[in-house]
Amino acid sequence: MKTARVAYKGRVYEAVEKDGKLHLNDHRLISMDEVVWLPPVIPRTIFALGLNYADHAQELDFNAPSEPLVFLKGPNTLIGHQGQTKRPKDVDFMHYECELVVVIGKVARNVTSEEAYQYVKGYTIANDYAIRDYLENYYRPNLRVKNRDTCTPIGPWLVDAEDIKDPMNLTLRTYVNGELTQEGSTSQMIFSIPFLIEYLSSFMTLSPGDMILTGTPKGAVNTKIGDEVITEIEGIGRLLSTIVEDDGY
């Protein structure tokens, strides 16, 4: 099942897709154009992976890491489907990153990779924009690169884990203004989903609502004001964001 969180007439609802429309949890059926899309999960801890695809590391002239490069993101970064991402006026290189997001469904502590999928609630899509101008070191991303307001669209759907037969074999694509600019597969991850859950839960407790953004394949392209960017993952959906100018940064 696919579920979403939306705002409609001043209230927040959970919704599912039905006949091309949204079926709200108060039983109303409305058009998808009538709502404001919200992140499909209220986040707790947000983990993100750097350089988790070898081809992406190579295109950046970095060696593939020998252990996960994990950093944290604040909830301020998240916006929903069809949202606007603000590009600072003074930057030269701001690129998208299509990423599969793993959502934890129950408390996980010292979980083995063999049992890791039992702790996954579902999957969604993130577009984790990065502002290359502020990058000091890919191994330690600057806070300004990955924690900026509006720079991580997520959604539109949370897809139940049991509906994704093989999350390690999904096609990822990004389109900028309708043109295909990025394509890869989750099979190319350096550190798999089970490995990451085992790794993280070995030294900290994972809780329901925690998210793991699992990295992006090669094909990161600069974006400009006015661009419409769609990040798509097989079986999960298509996430749209628009780049707008922000004079405040």
N, C-alpha and C positions, 0 to 999 in steps of 0.2 A: 504494500500500500504506500502511496505517496501522500504526505501531509504537508501543510503549509501554515504559516502564521501571517495573518493579514490584518490591516486596520480598515474598518468600514464604518462610516458615519460616527466616528468618535470612539469606537470600541475595538478591542483586539479580539480576534477569533482564531480558532483552529479551523482548518478547512481541508477538504479533499476534492480532487477533480471528479466531476461527474458530467458526462455528455458535453465536454468542452467548456463547462462552467465550474464555478466554485460552489461546493456544498458546505455552507457554514455549519458550525456545531450547534447552532440554534435552528437548524433545518431549513434555512432559507437557501435558495439557489440563485446566484447572482453572476453577472458577467465578470470575467477576470480584469476587465478594464476599469471596473468601478472601485477597485481596492488599492491601497498602498501595501506593497509587499514588504514584509519584515523578515529578518533572519529566521529561518525555520526552527531554530533551537535557541533558547535563552542560554547564553554561554556561561560556563564557569571558567576553568583554565583553558586557554587557547595555546596549543603547542604548534609550532611551525618548523618545517624541515628545510634546511638549506642544502643545495647541491645534492639532492637525493636521486637525481637521474644522471648517469655518467655522461650522456651526450650534452646535457646542459652544462655540466662542469667543464667539459671539453670546449664548448663554444665560448666559455668565459676564460679559457686558458688556465683552469685550475685542475689539479689532480682530484680524482674521486676520493672522498673522505674515507678513512678507515673505521670511523665510528660516527654515529648520527650527530649532525650539527643541528642542535635543537635550540630555538629561541622562543620567547613568549610574546604574545600579542595582547593588547588590551581590548575590551569590548567596544571601546570608542571607535575602533577601526571598522566595525561591521556595519554594512547597510544591506538592504534587501534588493531583490530583483527589480529591474527597471529604475534603479536609483542613479544618482549623479555622484561621480567621484571627482573631487576637486584637485586640479593640477596647479601647483604653485606657479606663479607667473615667471619666476626667475630661474626655472630649471630647464635643462636641455634634453634630458633622457629619462622618461618615465614609461616603464613597460609593464604589460600584464603578465600574469602567471596563472595558467589554468591548473587547478589542483583538486584532487580527490580529498574530501574531508571525511574522516572517520569520527563518528559520534559515539562516545562511551555510554553504555546503558545501565551499568551497575558497578558497584564499588569493586575495584580491582587492585589487588596488592600481591606482589610476588607471583604474577601469572606467568605460566609457561607459554611458549609460542604455540604449542599443540592445543592449548585450551583458549587461546586469545580470542577467537571469534565468538566465543560464548559471552563475551563482555561487550560486544558491539551492538548498539541499538540500531544504527543505520548509517546512511551515507548521504552526503550532499556535495555541492560544488562551491569552491571559492575561487575568486579571481584576486590574487594577492599582489596588487600593484606594488612595484618597487621604484623608488626614485634614485636612479643610479648616481646622480650628482652628489648625493650625501653619503655614498658608500665609502667607508674607510677600509673594510676588510670583509670579504665574503664569508670568512670563517667566524666573524663576530659582527653581524650586521648592526649598524648604527640604529638607535631608536628612531631617528627621523626617517630612516628608510622604510621601516616596516610597521610603525605604530602611528601613522598619521590618520586623522579623522577621515572617514568615508572611503579609505583606500583598500578596503577588503569587502567588496560585494560578495554575498553568500546566498545560496538557495537555487531556485525558488522552492525546491521540494526537499524534504527529508524522506528518503526511501528506506523502507524497512530492510534490515540486514538479510532476512530470509528471501527477499525478492531479488537479491544480487547473488547469483550462483558463484561467480568467481571474481571478486573485487580486484584480484591481481592480474586480470586480463581484460581490462576495459580500455576502449579507445578514447583519447582526449583530443579535442580540437578547439582552436580559437579562430574566430573570424573578426576582422576589422573592417567595418563598413561593407560587410558581405563577402569579403575576400578571405579565403583560407590562408592563415599565416603560421599556424602551429598545428602539428599533429604528432601524436605519440601514443604510447600504451603504458598502463600501469605495470605491465610485465617488465618494464625497463627500470623499475625502482631498484636502487642499490640496497636499501633496507626495506624489507617487506612490512606489511601491516602487522602480521603476528610478531615479527622481530621487534617492531617499535613498541607494541603494547608490552611485551616482555621486558624490554629495555627500560621504559619509563616506570613501569610498576615495580621494578626491582629496587628503586630507591625512593619512590614517592607513591602515595595513594592516588589512584585515578577515581573520579567520581562521575555519577550520571550528569551528562551535559558537557563534560570535557570534550574538547575537539582536538583532533590531530590533523593538521594540514600537511599533506605528504609530499610536497614538492612538485616541480614542474619539469617537463621535458624541454628539449631545445626548441628554439623558435621565438625567443623573446624579442619583440619588435617595439620600437619607440611609438608612442601614441601622442596625439595632439588634441587641442581643444576641438570639441565637436564630434570626435570619433565615437561611433557606436561599436562596442566590443561585446561579442558573444563568446562565452566559454561553455563548452559542451562536453558532457561525459556520457558515454554509451549507457543506456538504461536508467539514467538519473535525470537528465533534462538539459535545458539550455538557460543560461544565466546572462541577462543583458545588463550592461552598464554604459553610461554616457560620460565622456570626459568634459568637464566644464572648468572654466578659469576661476581661480581663487586668489583675489588680490590680498587677502588677509595674511597669507603665509610669507 
